[in-house]
Amino acid sequence: MTGEQILVVEDNEKNMKLFRDVLVATGFRTLEATTGGEAIDIASEHMPDLVLMDIQLPDLDGVEALHRLRADARTATIPVLALTAQAMRGDRERFLAEGFDGYVSKPVNVREFLGTVREHCQGRVG
């Protein structure tokens, strides 16, 4: 990889460590946020190539944080993947309909996770 920067938004410490370790070992650079509000601030400041957004967060949920990112011209085009344990029939479609660019269910399959991340990072680095 060419060092794309990914903002991981996850309030569970163990999950955050897993995502960080997998991404860094694969050549990505990571930023971290544990709340939706923090994610918006970090994304606005650092303009990551991709955001991995947990849905259930302690302040703004991931859907509301996504809507706020989309409403800001600076962050509107950053790809955002839903990162969630909500994996029932129809959940993927529901999150895509909310405006997420992709969907990753937890617990993650590392190979599928990295494939989805790479797919959404392509062409983002100039």
C-alpha positions in Angstrom: 0.0 0.0 0.0 1.1 3.6 -0.4 0.3 4.7 3.2 -3.3 5.8 2.9 -4.6 7.3 6.0 -7.7 5.7 7.6 -9.8 7.2 10.4 -11.0 4.3 12.6 -14.0 5.3 14.7 -14.6 2.7 17.4 -15.4 3.0 21.1 -14.4 -0.6 22.0 -10.7 -0.7 22.9 -10.1 -4.3 21.9 -11.8 -3.7 18.5 -9.8 -0.5 18.0 -6.5 -2.4 18.7 -7.4 -5.1 16.2 -8.3 -2.7 13.4 -5.2 -0.5 14.1 -2.8 -3.6 14.2 -4.2 -5.0 11.0 -4.2 -1.7 9.1 -0.7 -0.7 10.2 0.7 -4.1 9.5 -0.7 -3.8 6.0 0.9 -0.4 5.4 -1.9 2.0 6.2 -1.6 5.0 8.6 -4.4 5.3 11.1 -6.2 8.0 13.0 -8.5 7.1 15.9 -11.7 8.4 17.3 -13.9 7.0 20.0 -17.0 9.2 19.5 -18.9 10.5 16.5 -18.1 14.1 17.4 -14.4 13.4 17.7 -14.6 11.6 14.3 -16.1 14.7 12.7 -13.4 17.0 14.1 -10.5 14.6 13.1 -11.9 14.1 9.6 -12.2 17.8 9.1 -8.7 18.5 10.3 -6.8 15.6 8.6 -9.0 14.7 5.6 -8.3 10.9 5.7 -8.6 8.7 2.6 -11.3 6.6 4.3 -13.4 6.5 7.5 -14.3 3.2 9.2 -17.4 4.3 11.3 -18.8 2.2 14.1 -22.5 2.6 14.3 -23.1 2.4 18.0 -21.1 5.2 19.6 -21.5 7.0 23.0 -22.5 10.5 21.7 -23.6 10.8 18.0 -24.2 7.4 16.5 -22.4 6.5 13.3 -25.3 7.4 11.1 -25.6 10.9 12.4 -21.9 11.4 12.3 -22.0 10.3 8.6 -24.7 12.8 7.8 -22.7 15.6 9.4 -19.6 14.6 7.4 -21.7 14.6 4.2 -23.2 18.0 5.0 -19.7 19.6 5.2 -18.2 20.4 1.8 -14.7 19.6 3.1 -15.6 16.0 4.1 -18.5 15.2 1.9 -16.6 13.0 -0.5 -14.5 11.0 1.9 -15.6 7.3 1.6 -17.2 6.1 4.9 -17.7 2.4 5.6 -20.2 1.3 8.2 -18.4 -0.9 10.8 -21.1 -2.7 12.8 -22.2 -5.8 14.6 -25.6 -5.2 13.1 -25.5 -8.0 10.6 -29.1 -9.1 10.2 -30.8 -9.5 6.9 -31.4 -6.0 5.4 -28.8 -4.2 7.6 -26.2 -3.8 4.9 -28.8 -2.4 2.5 -30.1 -0.1 5.2 -26.7 1.4 5.9 -25.9 1.8 2.2 -29.3 3.6 1.9 -28.2 6.0 4.7 -25.2 7.0 2.5 -22.4 4.8 3.6 -20.0 3.8 0.8 -19.7 0.2 2.1 -20.3 -2.1 5.0 -18.1 -4.3 7.2 -19.8 -6.6 9.8 -18.2 -7.4 13.1 -16.6 -9.7 14.0 -14.5 -9.0 10.9 -13.0 -11.5 8.6 -9.6 -9.9 8.2 -9.1 -10.8 4.5 -12.6 -9.5 3.6 -12.0 -6.4 5.8 -8.8 -5.6 4.0 -10.3 -6.2 0.6 -13.1 -3.8 1.4 -10.7 -1.2 2.8 -8.4 -1.4 -0.3 -11.4 -1.2 -2.7 -12.5 2.1 -1.1 -9.1 3.6 -0.8 -8.2 3.1 -4.5 -7.7 6.4 -6.3 -8.0 8.5 -3.2 -4.3 9.3 -2.9 -2.9 11.8 -5.4 
